[in-house]
């Protein structure tokens, strides 16, 4: 199953732990962009087995 994470565009580092819904990810993205003043992207991460 895919999970969503927020990635800082400049550094490529993960900004937030795993997020379950796209709605929550969008809210978190807006909040982090306001607080950090930098672009944040949403990526899907797939589990490896």
PDB file of N, CA, C and O in Angstrom, chain B, residues numbered from 101:
ATOM      1  N   UNK B 101       0.838  -1.176   0.000  1.00  0.00           N
ATOM      2  CA  UNK B 101       0.000   0.000   0.000  1.00  0.00           C
ATOM      3  C   UNK B 101       0.887   1.245   0.000  1.00  0.00           C
ATOM      4  O   UNK B 101       1.909   1.278   0.686  1.00  0.00           O
ATOM      5  N   UNK B 102       0.507   2.255  -0.755  1.00  0.00           N
ATOM      6  CA  UNK B 102       1.275   3.494  -0.840  1.00  0.00           C
ATOM      7  C   UNK B 102       0.953   4.395   0.351  1.00  0.00           C
ATOM      8  O   UNK B 102      -0.171   4.417   0.851  1.00  0.00           O
ATOM      9  N   UNK B 103       1.965   5.132   0.787  1.00  0.00           N
ATOM     10  CA  UNK B 103       1.799   6.118   1.843  1.00  0.00           C
ATOM     11  C   UNK B 103       2.305   7.445   1.306  1.00  0.00           C
ATOM     12  O   UNK B 103       3.111   7.473   0.377  1.00  0.00           O
ATOM     13  N   UNK B 104       1.842   8.537   1.881  1.00  0.00           N
ATOM     14  CA  UNK B 104       2.229   9.871   1.429  1.00  0.00           C
ATOM     15  C   UNK B 104       3.214  10.497   2.405  1.00  0.00           C
ATOM     16  O   UNK B 104       3.058  10.369   3.620  1.00  0.00           O
ATOM     17  N   UNK B 105       4.226  11.172   1.874  1.00  0.00           N
ATOM     18  CA  UNK B 105       5.187  11.909   2.700  1.00  0.00           C
ATOM     19  C   UNK B 105       5.401  13.283   2.079  1.00  0.00           C
ATOM     20  O   UNK B 105       5.197  13.473   0.880  1.00  0.00           O
ATOM     21  N   UNK B 106       5.816  14.242   2.908  1.00  0.00           N
ATOM     22  CA  UNK B 106       6.138  15.575   2.425  1.00  0.00           C
ATOM     23  C   UNK B 106       7.649  15.699   2.314  1.00  0.00           C
ATOM     24  O   UNK B 106       8.381  15.338   3.235  1.00  0.00           O
ATOM     25  N   UNK B 107       8.113  16.215   1.171  1.00  0.00           N
ATOM     26  CA  UNK B 107       9.540  16.351   0.895  1.00  0.00           C
ATOM     27  C   UNK B 107       9.854  17.822   0.645  1.00  0.00           C
ATOM     28  O   UNK B 107       9.168  18.475  -0.141  1.00  0.00           O
ATOM     29  N   UNK B 108      10.899  18.359   1.316  1.00  0.00           N
ATOM     30  CA  UNK B 108      11.371  19.717   1.060  1.00  0.00           C
ATOM     31  C   UNK B 108      12.058  19.715  -0.309  1.00  0.00           C
ATOM     32  O   UNK B 108      12.984  18.935  -0.529  1.00  0.00           O
ATOM     33  N   UNK B 109      11.617  20.575  -1.226  1.00  0.00           N
ATOM     34  CA  UNK B 109      12.129  20.585  -2.593  1.00  0.00           C
ATOM     35  C   UNK B 109      13.618  20.953  -2.632  1.00  0.00           C
ATOM     36  O   UNK B 109      14.374  20.359  -3.401  1.00  0.00           O
ATOM     37  N   UNK B 110      14.046  21.919  -1.819  1.00  0.00           N
ATOM     38  CA  UNK B 110      15.437  22.379  -1.842  1.00  0.00           C
ATOM     39  C   UNK B 110      16.416  21.330  -1.334  1.00  0.00           C
ATOM     40  O   UNK B 110      17.457  21.100  -1.949  1.00  0.00           O
ATOM     41  N   UNK B 111      16.088  20.698  -0.219  1.00  0.00           N
ATOM     42  CA  UNK B 111      17.029  19.771   0.408  1.00  0.00           C
ATOM     43  C   UNK B 111      16.773  18.316   0.027  1.00  0.00           C
ATOM     44  O   UNK B 111      17.680  17.489   0.112  1.00  0.00           O
ATOM     45  N   UNK B 112      15.562  17.997  -0.389  1.00  0.00           N
ATOM     46  CA  UNK B 112      15.216  16.613  -0.708  1.00  0.00           C
ATOM     47  C   UNK B 112      14.975  15.763   0.531  1.00  0.00           C
ATOM     48  O   UNK B 112      14.844  14.543   0.431  1.00  0.00           O
ATOM     49  N   UNK B 113      14.918  16.391   1.684  1.00  0.00           N
ATOM     50  CA  UNK B 113      14.714  15.678   2.948  1.00  0.00           C
ATOM     51  C   UNK B 113      13.227  15.583   3.258  1.00  0.00           C
ATOM     52  O   UNK B 113      12.432  16.438   2.869  1.00  0.00           O
ATOM     53  N   UNK B 114      12.875  14.508   3.974  1.00  0.00           N
ATOM     54  CA  UNK B 114      11.496  14.318   4.418  1.00  0.00           C
ATOM     55  C   UNK B 114      11.181  15.335   5.512  1.00  0.00           C
ATOM     56  O   UNK B 114      11.953  15.505   6.455  1.00  0.00           O
ATOM     57  N   UNK B 115      10.043  16.008   5.375  1.00  0.00           N
ATOM     58  CA  UNK B 115       9.648  17.051   6.328  1.00  0.00           C
ATOM     59  C   UNK B 115       8.736  16.494   7.400  1.00  0.00           C
ATOM     60  O   UNK B 115       8.760  16.962   8.538  1.00  0.00           O
ATOM     61  N   UNK B 116       7.945  15.517   7.061  1.00  0.00           N
ATOM     62  CA  UNK B 116       6.913  15.025   7.968  1.00  0.00           C
ATOM     63  C   UNK B 116       6.844  13.516   7.889  1.00  0.00           C
ATOM     64  O   UNK B 116       7.214  12.917   6.880  1.00  0.00           O
ATOM     65  N   UNK B 117       6.372  12.912   8.951  1.00  0.00           N
ATOM     66  CA  UNK B 117       6.172  11.464   8.959  1.00  0.00           C
ATOM     67  C   UNK B 117       5.061  11.077   7.977  1.00  0.00           C
ATOM     68  O   UNK B 117       4.467  11.947   7.341  1.00  0.00           O
ATOM     69  N   UNK B 118       4.789   9.830   7.858  1.00  0.00           N
ATOM     70  CA  UNK B 118       3.822   9.299   6.901  1.00  0.00           C
ATOM     71  C   UNK B 118       2.427   9.871   7.141  1.00  0.00           C
ATOM     72  O   UNK B 118       1.965   9.963   8.278  1.00  0.00           O
ATOM     73  N   UNK B 119       1.764  10.252   6.046  1.00  0.00           N
ATOM     74  CA  UNK B 119       0.408  10.797   6.089  1.00  0.00           C
ATOM     75  C   UNK B 119      -0.492   9.824   5.336  1.00  0.00           C
ATOM     76  O   UNK B 119      -0.091   9.287   4.303  1.00  0.00           O
ATOM     77  N   UNK B 120      -1.685   9.593   5.831  1.00  0.00           N
ATOM     78  CA  UNK B 120      -2.564   8.580   5.237  1.00  0.00           C
ATOM     79  C   UNK B 120      -3.464   9.099   4.117  1.00  0.00           C
ATOM     80  O   UNK B 120      -3.701   8.378   3.148  1.00  0.00           O
ATOM     81  N   UNK B 121      -3.970  10.322   4.222  1.00  0.00           N
ATOM     82  CA  UNK B 121      -4.938  10.792   3.219  1.00  0.00           C
ATOM     83  C   UNK B 121      -4.386  11.982   2.428  1.00  0.00           C
ATOM     84  O   UNK B 121      -3.563  12.748   2.929  1.00  0.00           O
ATOM     85  N   UNK B 122      -4.849  12.117   1.202  1.00  0.00           N
ATOM     86  CA  UNK B 122      -4.422  13.219   0.349  1.00  0.00           C
ATOM     87  C   UNK B 122      -4.920  14.554   0.898  1.00  0.00           C
ATOM     88  O   UNK B 122      -4.229  15.567   0.794  1.00  0.00           O
ATOM     89  N   UNK B 123      -6.106  14.556   1.477  1.00  0.00           N
ATOM     90  CA  UNK B 123      -6.668  15.782   2.059  1.00  0.00           C
ATOM     91  C   UNK B 123      -5.767  16.304   3.177  1.00  0.00           C
ATOM     92  O   UNK B 123      -5.467  17.497   3.236  1.00  0.00           O
ATOM     93  N   UNK B 124      -5.339  15.409   4.060  1.00  0.00           N
ATOM     94  CA  UNK B 124      -4.455  15.789   5.157  1.00  0.00           C
ATOM     95  C   UNK B 124      -3.095  16.223   4.614  1.00  0.00           C
ATOM     96  O   UNK B 124      -2.504  17.170   5.133  1.00  0.00           O
ATOM     97  N   UNK B 125      -2.594  15.556   3.590  1.00  0.00           N
ATOM     98  CA  UNK B 125      -1.304  15.904   2.988  1.00  0.00           C
ATOM     99  C   UNK B 125      -1.340  17.311   2.404  1.00  0.00           C
ATOM    100  O   UNK B 125      -0.380  18.067   2.550  1.00  0.00           O
ATOM    101  N   UNK B 126      -2.432  17.667   1.749  1.00  0.00           N
ATOM    102  CA  UNK B 126      -2.565  19.013   1.172  1.00  0.00           C
ATOM    103  C   UNK B 126      -2.581  20.081   2.254  1.00  0.00           C
ATOM    104  O   UNK B 126      -1.957  21.131   2.104  1.00  0.00           O
ATOM    105  N   UNK B 127      -3.291  19.817   3.341  1.00  0.00           N
ATOM    106  CA  UNK B 127      -3.320  20.759   4.466  1.00  0.00           C
ATOM    107  C   UNK B 127      -1.929  20.936   5.066  1.00  0.00           C
ATOM    108  O   UNK B 127      -1.496  22.057   5.334  1.00  0.00           O
ATOM    109  N   UNK B 128      -1.230  19.813   5.276  1.00  0.00           N
ATOM    110  CA  UNK B 128       0.118  19.865   5.837  1.00  0.00           C
ATOM    111  C   UNK B 128       1.079  20.578   4.896  1.00  0.00           C
ATOM    112  O   UNK B 128       1.945  21.326   5.349  1.00  0.00           O
ATOM    113  N   UNK B 129       0.936  20.355   3.587  1.00  0.00           N
ATOM    114  CA  UNK B 129       1.795  21.007   2.594  1.00  0.00           C
ATOM    115  C   UNK B 129       1.631  22.525   2.678  1.00  0.00           C
ATOM    116  O   UNK B 129       2.627  23.248   2.707  1.00  0.00           O
ATOM    117  N   UNK B 130       0.398  23.013   2.719  1.00  0.00           N
ATOM    118  CA  UNK B 130       0.152  24.444   2.826  1.00  0.00           C
ATOM    119  C   UNK B 130       0.763  25.009   4.099  1.00  0.00           C
ATOM    120  O   UNK B 130       1.394  26.066   4.070  1.00  0.00           O
ATOM    121  N   UNK B 131       0.580  24.308   5.221  1.00  0.00           N
ATOM    122  CA  UNK B 131       1.087  24.784   6.501  1.00  0.00           C
ATOM    123  C   UNK B 131       2.610  24.866   6.482  1.00  0.00           C
ATOM    124  O   UNK B 131       3.174  25.882   6.888  1.00  0.00           O
ATOM    125  N   UNK B 132       3.289  23.807   6.015  1.00  0.00           N
ATOM    126  CA  UNK B 132       4.749  23.805   5.978  1.00  0.00           C
ATOM    127  C   UNK B 132       5.307  24.852   5.027  1.00  0.00           C
ATOM    128  O   UNK B 132       6.334  25.464   5.320  1.00  0.00           O
ATOM    129  N   UNK B 133       4.641  25.071   3.880  1.00  0.00           N
ATOM    130  CA  UNK B 133       5.106  26.100   2.953  1.00  0.00           C
ATOM    131  C   UNK B 133       4.991  27.483   3.581  1.00  0.00           C
ATOM    132  O   UNK B 133       5.844  28.339   3.342  1.00  0.00           O
ATOM    133  N   UNK B 134       3.957  27.715   4.376  1.00  0.00           N
ATOM    134  CA  UNK B 134       3.796  28.987   5.067  1.00  0.00           C
ATOM    135  C   UNK B 134       4.859  29.160   6.146  1.00  0.00           C
ATOM    136  O   UNK B 134       5.469  30.223   6.253  1.00  0.00           O
ATOM    137  N   UNK B 135       5.081  28.125   6.938  1.00  0.00           N
ATOM    138  CA  UNK B 135       6.030  28.194   8.054  1.00  0.00           C
ATOM    139  C   UNK B 135       7.476  28.238   7.559  1.00  0.00           C
ATOM    140  O   UNK B 135       8.256  29.071   8.020  1.00  0.00           O
ATOM    141  N   UNK B 136       7.845  27.355   6.626  1.00  0.00           N
ATOM    142  CA  UNK B 136       9.225  27.268   6.152  1.00  0.00           C
ATOM    143  C   UNK B 136       9.560  28.327   5.102  1.00  0.00           C
ATOM    144  O   UNK B 136      10.714  28.732   4.963  1.00  0.00           O
ATOM    145  N   UNK B 137       8.543  28.768   4.369  1.00  0.00           N
ATOM    146  CA  UNK B 137       8.787  29.713   3.295  1.00  0.00           C
ATOM    147  C   UNK B 137       9.448  29.058   2.088  1.00  0.00           C
ATOM    148  O   UNK B 137      10.037  29.747   1.255  1.00  0.00           O
ATOM    149  N   UNK B 138       9.354  27.736   1.988  1.00  0.00           N
ATOM    150  CA  UNK B 138       9.933  26.984   0.871  1.00  0.00           C
ATOM    151  C   UNK B 138       8.890  26.039   0.310  1.00  0.00           C
ATOM    152  O   UNK B 138       7.884  25.746   0.957  1.00  0.00           O
ATOM    153  N   UNK B 139       9.143  25.562  -0.909  1.00  0.00           N
ATOM    154  CA  UNK B 139       8.233  24.622  -1.565  1.00  0.00           C
ATOM    155  C   UNK B 139       8.366  23.246  -0.926  1.00  0.00           C
ATOM    156  O   UNK B 139       9.464  22.805  -0.585  1.00  0.00           O
ATOM    157  N   UNK B 140       7.238  22.583  -0.773  1.00  0.00           N
ATOM    158  CA  UNK B 140       7.170  21.223  -0.240  1.00  0.00           C
ATOM    159  C   UNK B 140       6.336  20.408  -1.209  1.00  0.00           C
ATOM    160  O   UNK B 140       5.272  20.856  -1.636  1.00  0.00           O
ATOM    161  N   UNK B 141       6.803  19.210  -1.568  1.00  0.00           N
ATOM    162  CA  UNK B 141       6.039  18.372  -2.485  1.00  0.00           C
ATOM    163  C   UNK B 141       5.546  17.119  -1.771  1.00  0.00           C
ATOM    164  O   UNK B 141       6.118  16.673  -0.776  1.00  0.00           O
ATOM    165  N   UNK B 142       4.471  16.572  -2.314  1.00  0.00           N
ATOM    166  CA  UNK B 142       3.883  15.351  -1.774  1.00  0.00           C
ATOM    167  C   UNK B 142       4.351  14.194  -2.646  1.00  0.00           C
ATOM    168  O   UNK B 142       4.248  14.259  -3.871  1.00  0.00           O
ATOM    169  N   UNK B 143       4.864  13.138  -2.026  1.00  0.00           N
ATOM    170  CA  UNK B 143       5.309  11.958  -2.771  1.00  0.00           C
ATOM    171  C   UNK B 143       4.655  10.718  -2.189  1.00  0.00           C
ATOM    172  O   UNK B 143       4.364  10.651  -0.995  1.00  0.00           O
ATOM    173  N   UNK B 144       4.431   9.739  -3.053  1.00  0.00           N
ATOM    174  CA  UNK B 144       3.948   8.432  -2.611  1.00  0.00           C
ATOM    175  C   UNK B 144       5.149   7.542  -2.368  1.00  0.00           C
ATOM    176  O   UNK B 144       6.093   7.515  -3.158  1.00  0.00           O
ATOM    177  N   UNK B 145       5.100   6.812  -1.261  1.00  0.00           N
ATOM    178  CA  UNK B 145       6.162   5.866  -0.915  1.00  0.00           C
ATOM    179  C   UNK B 145       5.511   4.501  -0.817  1.00  0.00           C
ATOM    180  O   UNK B 145       4.490   4.349  -0.147  1.00  0.00           O
ATOM    181  N   UNK B 146       6.085   3.510  -1.473  1.00  0.00           N
ATOM    182  CA  UNK B 146       5.551   2.170  -1.456  1.00  0.00           C
ATOM    183  C   UNK B 146       6.374   1.293  -0.525  1.00  0.00           C
ATOM    184  O   UNK B 146       7.599   1.403  -0.471  1.00  0.00           O
ATOM    185  N   UNK B 147       5.690   0.426   0.203  1.00  0.00           N
ATOM    186  CA  UNK B 147       6.363  -0.495   1.118  1.00  0.00           C
ATOM    187  C   UNK B 147       7.109  -1.550   0.339  1.00  0.00           C
ATOM    188  O   UNK B 147       6.626  -2.041  -0.681  1.00  0.00           O
ATOM    189  N   UNK B 148       8.279  -1.894   0.817  1.00  0.00           N
ATOM    190  CA  UNK B 148       9.036  -3.005   0.230  1.00  0.00           C
ATOM    191  C   UNK B 148       8.865  -4.225   1.099  1.00  0.00           C
ATOM    192  O   UNK B 148       8.886  -4.135   2.327  1.00  0.00           O
ATOM    193  N   UNK B 149       8.697  -5.351   0.472  1.00  0.00           N
ATOM    194  CA  UNK B 149       8.516  -6.581   1.261  1.00  0.00           C
ATOM    195  C   UNK B 149       9.630  -7.547   0.993  1.00  0.00           C
ATOM    196  O   UNK B 149       9.653  -8.638   1.563  1.00  0.00           O
TER     197      UNK B 149
END
